[in-house]
Amino acid sequence: MNINGKELAHGIIQGGMGVGVSLSELAGNVAKQGCMGVISSVNIGFKEPDFLKNPFEANIRALKEHIRRAKEISGGNGLIGVNIMVAVSHYSETVKAAISAGADAIISGAGLPLKLAELVKNSDTLFAPIVSSKKAALLLCKTFSQKNGVLPDFIVIEGHKAGGHLGFSKENLVEDTCQDNLQILKEVLEVIKPFEEKFQKKIKVFLGGGIFTGEDMADAIKAGADGVQMGTRFIATDECDASDVFKKVIVDSKPEDIRIIKSPVGMPARAVYTPLLQSLDKGKTFFADKCSACLTACPKGDKIPYCISRALIAAVNGNYEEGLFFCGENASRVKEIMPVKKLINELLSDCNAALAR
Ligand SMILES: Cc1cc2nc3c(=O)[nH]c(=O)nc-3n(C[C@H](O)[C@H](O)[C@H](O)COP(=O)(O)O)c2cc1C
């Protein structure tokens, strides 16, 4: 498919996964297969020697290097996107740095990316918001069209089965009363249609959150999506940038281990119930005295039981005891770690077979 002048052979986006789960190795190898690999920008400089002293500079430096490296690995195939959460400090500077380093697309969620159209103006970088409802899709299309005279190049819908922070209420998630993925897709397609007609432009739509098989992908396409966004399955790949411990936590997880938690940033999130969460339930605190103000939505210092960034960095580094392991609802269905190429080939052939039936 062609997204506003950029060619994407297959409708699969590997969702951005922070901290450090989707960096250049995973994103570059996904792009190599003709899909969109997405680097997560959040605290991407965590391996830089000056990260704790100068997190902003370390993050920008590492982001640019990972975009360069991902493009090198991709060999010019597919597309390299960067996931930049609205909730990160220095959002605008990070978007600008990703554009200047040659990112093909910026994808932003965890808040409404109302400034994104303005920030990508005069570049050939595509831009896409992540939404979990038709309300958000409508508001963003209205804002971008009225303020900037443009529409997003694509939209990612993130349903309630996704990993990481979620755009649904904790009650709905726990009681399993969230709107179904295909229903959200239907409603989003309806609300964006008048904008597409007015601007004579097709907004490509990708559906994510719990997409596990090629059949799931075919269901999304049959319901009008142009493709899918997938996260959890890409963690269990050889090329995923997370530690082997992280991959093992996913492969070993059972349905009862996968919990909805309240993140310090105020949003619900989904993670595996490992020792960190077990200890927090008993009233323990972790890294709470070491705040580097990396997320705008996070209350500072002693108002939080743990620093989510440090817990996520611990996970990606393989610290089982203190790590926070984000995952999608279907993590317990993951049974093996495989090369990215095998996973994508399986998904595409199963999807094509389901579409032909
Ligand atoms: C470990 C992990 C980290 C994630 N981090 C982010 C993130 O930093 N920003 C974001 O927009 N989404 C994040 N997500 C969501 C994914 O990009 C993706 O949309 C979602 O997981 C799709 O659902 P699935 O995992 O069921 O395929 C994360 C998901 C996981 C599992």
The ligand as a Tripos MOL2 file, in Angstrom:
@<TRIPOS>MOLECULE
LIG
   31    33     1     0     0
SMALL
NO_CHARGES

@<TRIPOS>ATOM
      1 C1          6.0870   -3.9100   26.5540 C.3       1 LIG1
      2 C2          5.1550   -2.9410   25.8970 C.ar      1 LIG1
      3 C3          5.4870   -1.5950   25.8680 C.ar      1 LIG1
      4 C4          4.6650   -0.6840   25.2010 C.ar      1 LIG1
      5 N1          5.0470    0.6270   25.1500 N.ar      1 LIG1
      6 C5          4.3130    1.5250   24.4460 C.ar      1 LIG1
      7 C6          4.7600    2.8740   24.3000 C.ar      1 LIG1
      8 O1          5.8200    3.2680   24.7990 O.2       1 LIG1
      9 N2          3.9790    3.7220   23.5910 N.ar      1 LIG1
     10 C7          2.7940    3.3130   23.0050 C.ar      1 LIG1
     11 O2          2.1140    4.1280   22.3630 O.2       1 LIG1
     12 N3          2.3600    2.0230   23.1140 N.ar      1 LIG1
     13 C8          3.1010    1.1380   23.8030 C.ar      1 LIG1
     14 N4          2.6930   -0.1930   23.8720 N.ar      1 LIG1
     15 C9          1.5380   -0.6330   23.0640 C.3       1 LIG1
     16 C10         2.0010   -1.2920   21.7540 C.3       1 LIG1
     17 O3          2.6350   -0.3730   20.9100 O.3       1 LIG1
     18 C11         0.8500   -1.9480   20.9460 C.3       1 LIG1
     19 O4         -0.0070   -0.9840   20.4050 O.3       1 LIG1
     20 C12         0.0010   -2.9060   21.7330 C.3       1 LIG1
     21 O5          0.7660   -3.6590   22.6220 O.3       1 LIG1
     22 C13        -0.7590   -3.8060   20.7650 C.3       1 LIG1
     23 O6         -1.4060   -4.8450   21.4270 O.3       1 LIG1
     24 P1         -0.7880   -6.3400   21.4790 P.3       1 LIG1
     25 O7          0.3820   -6.2610   22.3780 O.co2     1 LIG1
     26 O8         -1.9010   -7.1560   21.9980 O.co2     1 LIG1
     27 O9         -0.3750   -6.7180   20.0710 O.co2     1 LIG1
     28 C14         3.4760   -1.1210   24.5670 C.ar      1 LIG1
     29 C15         3.1380   -2.4720   24.6270 C.ar      1 LIG1
     30 C16         3.9570   -3.3800   25.2700 C.ar      1 LIG1
     31 C17         3.5670   -4.8300   25.3060 C.3       1 LIG1
@<TRIPOS>BOND
     1     1     2 1
     2     2     3 ar
     3     2    30 ar
     4     3     4 ar
     5     4     5 ar
     6     4    28 ar
     7     5     6 ar
     8     6     7 ar
     9     6    13 1
    10     7     8 2
    11     7     9 ar
    12     9    10 ar
    13    10    11 2
    14    10    12 ar
    15    12    13 ar
    16    13    14 ar
    17    14    15 1
    18    14    28 ar
    19    15    16 1
    20    16    17 1
    21    16    18 1
    22    18    19 1
    23    18    20 1
    24    20    21 1
    25    20    22 1
    26    22    23 1
    27    23    24 1
    28    24    25 2
    29    24    26 1
    30    24    27 1
    31    28    29 ar
    32    29    30 ar
    33    30    31 1
@<TRIPOS>SUBSTRUCTURE
     1 LIG1         1 GROUP 0 **** ****
